[in-house]
Amino acid sequence: MADKVGKSFKFVVVGGGIAGVTCVEQLSSQIPSAEVALITAGAQIKAVTNYKQVSRTLEEFDVEERPSSVLEDKFPNLTVIHSAVKSLHTQSHSVETADGQFFGYEKLCICSGGRPKLLTQENPYVLGIRDTDSAQEFQKRLSKAKRIVVVGNGGIALELVYEVEGCEVIWAVKDKAIGNTFFDAGAAQFLIPSLETEKPERAAPCKRPRYTTEEPAAGASQTFTAERNSQHSSGPTDPGSALGPDWHEGIVLRGAEQVSRRVSVEYQCEVEKIFTAEELLNSQQEKLRSENGSWPVYIQLTNGKTFGCDFVVSATGVVPNIEPFLHGNSFALADDGGLQVDDHMMTSESDVYAAGDVCTACWDHSPLWQQMRLWTQARQMGWYAGRCMAAHILSEPIELDFCFELFSHITKFFNYKVVLLGKFNGQGLGPDHELLVRCTKGQEYVKVILSRIRMYKCPCVFIFQVVFHSAKLFLLVAHYATLIHSSKQRICYSARKLSEL
């Protein structure tokens, strides 16, 4: 294999998403003399912009698609190779691309991200949303749709259900409440009224017109309706790698109906079967067609209900994109299918690292940190992987970064700003904990979890107390910590800083 290798690089990074680009930036700046290659299948790369360090662990940033030439202009030692990876040969330290080229490496970092976990791979009426191409396809189909079914309860589903207008949405979730990945049932109930009301104009103050709520009968789905006639314009979007936060900004997500929003939530159900119109005609279930009308596709749920729709959106999460790297290699895989990495982001194969959605952190986690395949963690892992690769080349010691001590994430759902800290849903805390909740309808939802509290003469329990502003939602969790008395001032200062978000 060595005789086929064309050019060799000190560092090769696979993937033009946030993890890969952040890793490349770190490597190129740490060792400017080293030749670095970024292999990406797309013409565009994902760049972090408007980065703001809110606190020691909290950060905010935007993600923009930019031409790869922006990176090459910034880092003269960087070469961007536009091709997909066909195979990896760890024994010869080489990567084969889809166009038949071979590139050697001294250190390799796999940042290939994840791919949508579709309900079915064969049905043309089932669409997953992961990259810009699929988002554009969704926008195109939605413009002609009168009803869609969204299956899933994660971030993409939450964003879609809120943003889609001019189309009836059937939302099927397997949990007892919406947003189970991020919220408890109380926070979900806080957010539900946002589906009843008018979406605020992006460039204008929030407007709340009259709306109607259709109360469900016993056993029926929950339905919200809001009326509005509005027109939008959108600019073109270019294809690229995985979508970033606020991916729906700047594109029209409007169907063919006049209604602004009509969302029906089906709780505690999953997909039992999907029929196309032709399959339904050839089956013995013509009754379903007569009950639901004529649609291109029908979806049968485990709660016994069947809905006809124009297409189905599969938003049931992602799986690590590892296939091109497995053949002929001996990677250790985690239970979720990700490449196992240690506390230096190294895989089980020598000189091969991984970061972002493709990997699974398999070191002993801090009690307040957990892995979730989010944009903030992709950036953190890419940055830390770059540091580790450079440190190993320079024979320098490196310790696990502080960002892995406390889970932290800032995002936005239903036009509310959301801050998540620590074990924000009480993950793994057991029954020995206490909840402190403050809720003001339409304004704020504050949750703090106290676990294993011990009282002394001068007790000081680690609590995040935040003053909230209108149209902001914070979910804050503080794991218990018994602190010395002098820590009280530092905690109050941190709380004041968080209140400025």
C-alpha positions in Angstrom: 0.0 0.0 0.0 2.9 2.3 0.7 3.9 2.5 -2.9 0.5 3.9 -3.8 0.7 6.8 -1.4 0.9 10.1 -3.2 1.6 12.9 -0.7 2.1 12.5 3.0 1.1 15.0 5.8 2.0 15.4 9.4 -1.7 15.6 10.3 -4.8 14.5 8.3 -8.3 15.4 9.5 -11.4 13.8 7.9 -14.6 15.8 7.9 -15.5 19.5 7.2 -17.9 19.9 10.0 -17.4 21.8 13.2 -15.2 19.2 14.9 -12.9 18.7 11.9 -12.5 22.4 11.1 -11.9 23.3 14.8 -9.3 20.5 14.9 -7.6 21.7 11.8 -7.5 25.3 13.1 -5.9 24.1 16.3 -3.3 22.0 14.6 -2.4 24.7 12.1 -1.9 27.3 14.8 -0.1 25.0 17.3 2.5 23.8 14.8 2.6 26.3 11.8 5.5 24.4 10.2 3.6 21.1 10.0 1.7 20.2 6.8 -2.0 19.6 7.6 -4.6 18.2 5.3 -8.4 18.4 5.6 -10.4 15.8 3.6 -14.0 16.8 3.1 -16.7 15.7 0.7 -18.4 19.0 0.5 -17.3 22.2 -1.2 -18.1 24.2 1.9 -16.8 23.9 5.4 -18.4 24.8 8.7 -16.8 27.7 10.5 -17.4 29.0 14.1 -18.3 32.7 14.2 -19.3 35.2 16.8 -17.7 33.0 19.5 -18.4 34.2 23.0 -17.1 32.6 26.3 -20.0 33.3 28.6 -18.3 31.6 31.6 -15.6 29.1 32.2 -17.8 26.3 30.9 -20.5 28.1 29.0 -20.0 29.3 25.4 -22.1 30.7 22.6 -21.3 30.7 18.9 -22.8 30.7 15.4 -22.0 28.3 12.6 -21.6 29.5 9.1 -20.9 27.7 5.8 -17.8 29.1 4.1 -15.6 28.2 1.1 -12.7 26.0 2.1 -10.4 28.7 0.6 -11.1 30.8 3.7 -9.2 28.2 5.7 -6.4 27.8 3.2 -5.9 31.6 3.1 -5.7 31.8 6.9 -3.3 28.8 7.3 -0.7 28.5 4.5 0.3 25.1 5.9 -3.2 23.7 5.2 -4.3 21.7 2.2 -8.0 21.0 1.6 -8.8 17.9 -0.3 -12.4 17.7 -1.7 -13.3 14.1 -1.8 -15.0 11.5 0.3 -13.0 8.8 2.1 -13.3 5.4 0.6 -11.1 3.4 3.1 -8.6 3.8 5.8 -5.4 1.7 6.1 -4.0 2.0 9.6 -1.1 -0.4 9.1 0.3 1.8 6.3 -0.9 5.1 7.8 -2.8 6.0 4.6 -6.2 7.2 3.6 -7.8 6.3 0.2 -10.3 8.8 -1.2 -13.3 8.2 -3.5 -11.4 9.5 -6.5 -8.6 6.8 -6.1 -5.9 8.9 -4.4 -3.9 7.9 -1.4 -2.6 10.2 1.3 -0.2 9.3 4.1 -0.4 10.7 7.6 1.6 10.7 10.8 -1.5 11.5 12.9 -5.1 11.2 11.8 -8.3 12.5 13.3 -11.7 11.2 12.2 -14.4 13.8 12.4 -16.9 12.3 10.0 -19.9 13.1 12.2 -23.1 11.2 12.1 -25.8 10.2 9.6 -29.6 10.3 10.1 -31.2 7.2 11.7 -34.0 6.9 9.2 -37.2 5.0 9.9 -36.7 3.3 6.6 -34.0 3.5 3.9 -36.2 2.6 1.0 -39.3 4.8 1.1 -39.0 8.0 -1.0 -41.6 9.6 1.2 -39.4 9.4 4.3 -37.0 12.3 4.6 -34.2 12.7 7.1 -32.7 16.2 7.8 -29.0 16.2 8.5 -27.1 18.4 5.9 -27.9 21.4 3.7 -28.9 19.3 0.8 -31.6 17.5 2.8 -32.7 20.8 4.3 -33.2 22.2 0.8 -35.1 19.0 -0.2 -37.3 19.4 2.8 -38.0 23.1 1.9 -38.9 22.1 -1.6 -41.3 19.3 -0.6 -42.8 21.4 2.2 -43.8 24.2 -0.2 -46.3 21.8 -1.8 -47.4 20.0 1.3 -50.7 20.3 3.3 -49.8 17.8 6.0 -46.6 16.3 7.2 -45.8 13.8 10.0 -42.7 14.5 12.2 -41.4 11.5 14.1 -38.9 12.1 16.8 -38.4 14.1 20.0 -34.9 15.6 19.7 -33.5 19.0 18.7 -34.4 18.8 15.0 -38.0 17.8 15.7 -38.4 20.6 18.2 -37.1 23.1 15.7 -39.2 21.8 12.8 -42.5 21.7 14.6 -42.1 25.3 15.8 -40.7 26.7 12.6 -43.0 25.1 10.0 -46.0 27.3 8.8 -48.7 26.9 6.3 -48.9 23.1 6.8 -50.6 20.8 9.3 -48.0 18.9 11.4 -48.6 15.6 13.1 -45.9 15.2 15.7 -45.3 11.6 17.0 -43.2 11.3 20.1 -42.4 8.1 22.0 -42.3 9.9 25.4 -44.9 11.3 27.8 -43.7 14.9 27.0 -42.1 16.8 24.2 -38.3 17.5 24.2 -37.6 14.6 26.6 -33.9 14.8 25.6 -33.6 18.3 27.0 -36.5 19.0 29.3 -38.6 17.5 32.1 -42.4 17.3 31.8 -42.7 20.7 33.6 -40.6 22.5 31.1 -42.4 20.8 28.3 -45.7 22.1 29.6 -44.1 25.6 29.8 -43.2 25.4 26.1 -46.5 23.9 24.8 -48.4 27.3 24.7 -45.8 28.5 22.1 -47.4 26.2 19.6 -50.8 27.9 20.2 -49.6 31.4 19.6 -48.3 33.5 16.7 -44.6 33.2 16.0 -42.9 36.6 16.6 -41.5 38.3 13.5 -37.7 37.9 13.4 -37.0 41.5 12.8 -39.9 43.0 14.8 -41.4 42.9 18.3 -43.3 39.7 19.2 -46.9 39.9 18.2 -49.6 37.8 19.9 -52.8 37.7 17.8 -55.9 35.9 18.9 -55.7 32.2 18.6 -57.9 29.2 19.2 -57.2 26.0 21.1 -59.0 22.8 20.1 -59.4 20.8 23.3 -58.9 17.1 22.7 -61.5 14.6 23.5 -60.6 11.7 25.7 -57.8 9.7 24.1 -57.5 12.2 21.2 -54.4 14.1 20.2 -53.6 17.6 21.5 -54.2 20.2 18.7 -53.1 23.9 18.5 -54.1 26.3 15.8 -53.0 29.9 15.1 -54.0 31.9 12.1 -51.8 34.3 10.1 -51.2 35.4 6.5 -47.6 36.4 5.9 -45.0 36.3 3.2 -41.3 35.7 3.5 -38.3 35.8 1.2 -35.3 33.6 1.4 -31.8 33.6 0.0 -30.1 30.6 -1.6 -28.3 28.1 0.5 -25.3 26.1 -0.6 -24.9 22.4 0.0 -22.4 21.4 2.7 -21.8 19.1 5.7 -24.0 18.7 8.7 -26.4 21.5 9.6 -25.5 24.0 12.3 -27.5 25.6 15.1 -30.4 27.8 13.8 -30.1 26.1 10.4 -33.7 27.2 9.7 -32.8 30.9 9.8 -33.0 32.5 6.4 -35.0 29.8 4.7 -38.7 29.6 4.1 -40.4 26.7 5.9 -43.9 27.2 4.7 -46.4 24.8 3.2 -49.3 25.1 0.8 -52.0 26.0 3.3 -53.1 29.4 4.6 -53.1 28.4 8.3 -50.0 29.6 10.1 -49.6 26.7 12.5 -51.6 23.6 13.3 -49.7 21.0 15.4 -51.2 17.8 16.7 -49.0 15.9 19.2 -49.3 12.1 19.5 -47.6 11.0 22.8 -46.1 7.7 23.8 -46.2 6.1 20.3 -43.9 5.0 17.6 -44.2 4.1 14.0 -45.7 0.7 13.3 -45.9 0.7 9.6 -45.6 3.1 6.6 -47.7 2.6 3.5 -47.5 4.3 0.1 -50.7 4.9 -1.7 -50.0 2.1 -4.0 -49.3 -0.3 -1.2 -52.5 0.6 0.5 -54.5 0.0 -2.7 -52.9 -3.5 -3.0 -53.5 -4.3 0.6 -56.7 -5.3 2.5 -56.8 -2.0 4.3 -58.8 0.1 2.0 -60.8 1.3 5.0 -57.7 3.3 6.1 -57.8 5.2 2.8 -61.5 6.0 3.1 -61.0 7.2 6.7 -58.0 9.4 6.0 -58.5 10.6 2.5 -56.2 10.4 -0.4 -52.5 11.0 0.4 -49.2 9.9 -1.1 -48.2 8.1 2.1 -49.8 6.8 5.2 -48.2 6.2 8.6 -49.6 3.8 11.2 -48.7 4.5 14.8 -48.5 2.0 17.7 -51.4 3.9 19.5 -53.7 2.5 16.7 -54.0 5.8 14.8 -53.2 6.1 11.1 -52.5 9.4 9.3 -52.2 10.3 5.7 -49.7 12.9 4.7 -47.5 14.3 1.9 -44.3 13.0 3.5 -42.7 11.9 6.7 -39.8 13.6 8.5 -37.6 11.1 10.4 -36.0 13.0 13.2 -35.1 10.1 15.4 -31.4 11.0 15.9 -28.1 10.1 14.3 -25.7 7.2 14.3 -21.9 7.6 14.0 -20.7 7.6 10.5 -18.0 5.0 10.8 -18.4 2.7 7.8 -15.5 3.9 5.6 -13.0 3.4 8.4 -13.8 -0.1 9.6 -12.8 -2.5 6.9 -9.4 -4.1 7.6 -9.0 -2.2 10.9 -9.6 -3.1 14.5 -11.4 -0.2 16.0 -13.0 -0.7 19.4 -16.6 0.4 19.1 -18.9 1.6 21.9 -22.4 0.3 22.5 -23.9 3.2 20.5 -21.7 2.4 17.5 -19.2 5.2 18.0 -15.4 4.9 17.9 -14.2 4.5 21.4 -11.8 7.3 22.5 -9.7 7.7 25.6 -9.1 11.0 27.5 -6.7 12.1 24.8 -9.3 11.5 22.1 -7.2 8.5 20.8 -9.0 5.4 19.3 -7.8 1.8 19.7 -5.8 2.1 16.5 -2.3 3.7 16.8 -2.0 7.4 15.8 -5.7 7.6 15.0 -7.9 10.1 16.9 -11.6 10.9 16.7 -13.8 13.8 17.7 -17.4 14.9 17.4 -20.5 12.7 16.7 -18.4 9.8 15.3 -16.8 9.0 18.6 -17.9 7.9 22.1 -16.0 9.2 25.1 -15.0 6.1 27.1 -12.9 7.6 29.9 -14.2 7.9 33.4 -16.6 10.9 33.2 -16.9 13.7 35.7 -20.0 13.3 37.8 -21.4 16.5 36.2 -20.6 15.7 32.5 -22.3 13.5 29.9 -21.8 13.1 26.2 -24.6 14.4 24.0 -24.0 14.8 20.3 -24.4 18.6 20.2 -22.6 21.3 18.3 -20.9 22.7 21.5 -19.4 19.3 22.2 -18.3 18.8 18.6 -16.4 22.1 18.8 -14.9 21.2 22.2 -13.8 17.7 21.1 -12.3 19.0 17.9 -10.4 21.7 19.7 -9.1 19.3 22.4 -8.2 16.6 19.8 -6.1 19.1 18.0 -4.3 20.0 21.2 -3.7 16.4 22.0 -2.3 15.5 18.5 0.0 18.5 18.7 1.1 17.7 22.2 2.0 14.1 21.3 4.1 15.3 18.3 5.9 17.8 20.6 6.2 15.2 23.4 4.4 17.5 25.8 2.1 16.4 28.6 -1.6 17.3 28.4 -4.4 17.0 30.8 -8.1 16.5 30.2 -9.6 19.9 29.4 -11.9 21.6 31.9 -14.8 21.6 29.5 -15.3 17.9 30.2 -15.7 18.6 33.9 -19.2 20.2 33.7 -21.7 19.7 30.9 -22.9 23.0 29.5 -25.0 23.9 26.5 -26.7 27.1 25.3 -29.4 26.8 22.6 -32.8 28.1 21.6 -36.2 26.3 21.4 -39.6 27.8 20.6 -37.9 31.3 20.7 -36.7 30.8 24.2 -33.1 30.8 25.1 -32.1 27.6 26.9 -29.1 27.0 29.2 -28.4 23.5 30.3 -25.8 22.8 33.0 -24.6 19.6 34.7 -27.1 16.7 35.1 -29.9 19.0 34.0 -32.5 16.3 34.0 -31.2 14.5 37.1 -29.5 11.9 34.9 -28.2 9.1 37.2 -28.7 11.0 40.4 -31.2 8.4 41.9 -34.0 9.2 44.3 -31.8 11.2 46.7 -32.2 14.7 45.3 -34.5 17.7 45.6 -35.9 19.9 42.9 -36.3 23.7 43.2 -38.5 25.0 40.4 -39.7 28.5 39.6 -42.0 29.2 36.7 -43.6 32.3 35.3 -45.9 31.5 32.4 -44.6 32.8 29.2 -41.5 34.3 30.8 -39.2 31.8 32.6 -38.8 28.3 33.8 -36.0 27.7 36.3 -35.0 24.3 37.7 -32.2 23.5 40.1 -31.5 20.0 41.3 -29.8 19.5 44.7 -28.4 16.0 45.3 -26.9 14.5 48.5 -27.2 17.7 50.5 -25.3 17.7 53.8 -25.7 20.4 56.5 -22.9 21.8 58.6 -22.6 24.8 60.8 -21.9 27.0 57.8 -23.6 25.2 55.0 -23.1 26.3 51.5 -24.8 24.4 48.7 -23.7 24.9 45.1 -26.7 26.5 43.5 -27.1 28.5 40.3 -29.6 31.3 40.9 -30.4 33.4 37.9 -32.5 36.5 37.2 -34.4 35.9 33.9 -35.5 38.2 31.2 -38.6 38.0 29.1 -38.6 35.4 26.3 -35.7 33.4 27.9 -35.9 29.9 29.2 -33.2 28.5 31.4 -32.9 24.9 32.7 -30.2 25.0 35.3 -29.0 22.1 37.4 -26.3 22.2 40.1 -25.0 19.0 41.5 -24.5 19.1 45.3 -21.2 20.4 46.6 -20.3 21.2 50.2 -18.1 24.2 50.0 -16.2 26.4 52.5 -17.8 29.5 53.6 -15.7 31.8 51.4 -17.0 30.2 48.3 -20.4 31.9 48.7 -19.2 35.1 47.1 -17.8 33.3 44.1 -21.1 31.5 43.6 -23.1 34.7 43.8 -20.7 36.3 41.3 -21.2 33.4 38.9 -25.0 33.7 39.3 -24.8 37.4 38.4 -22.7 36.7 35.3 -25.3 34.1 34.2 -28.1 36.5 34.7 -26.6 38.8 32.1 -27.1 36.2 29.3 
